[in-house]
Amino acid sequence: MIYKLPLILLLFVGQVALAGNEASYSLPKLRTEYLQASKSKDAAERFNKKMGDYGERDPVVLAYKAASEAVMAKYVWNPYSKLKQIRTAAAIFEEAVKLDHDHPEIRFLRFTVEHYVPRYLNLSQHIEEDKRVMISSLKAHPDSGISTELARTMRDFLLTKDHCTEAEKKEIRNIKI
């Protein structure tokens, strides 16, 4: 038994480390950190560093990794660096969508990024497709698998500015969340 003690201790420490790592990539925490990153350069740099360390294949977490790249483009002054950040984000979003094609949160994150990318860069080709997935998920809520809070955030975002046509906005307003 005494010979097994170091092995058991090592396994326990490994489990604790892994559990701590999973918790740091929890979706509620990532949502909060992404919102903070969109408002502060320091928060964006911390979020980007954290997401840069992510090496797993959870599609929604990958979407936040892509969003962390995109939000950094807001804070760099060099146009080449901005474009590089956006292209990196686009590639990671593609990977996330391939892993879970119809996940509304992935589509929402990509939509929010692509909507603000200048059209002449030709990096905003998924806006209509992503919008359709989001509206479908809002209609299916609560069976769509997203939380009520996220559904409301998506709905409110779609209803602001020029994110949707008037017909789409009317349809979204009629969705009960």
PyMOL commands that set and color helices and strands:
alter all, ss='L'
color gray80, all
select helices_A, chain A and resi 5-24+27-37+41-52+59-73+79-99+104-116+119-121+127-140+148-159+166-173
alter helices_A, ss='H'
color red, helices_A
deselect
rebuild
show_as cartoon
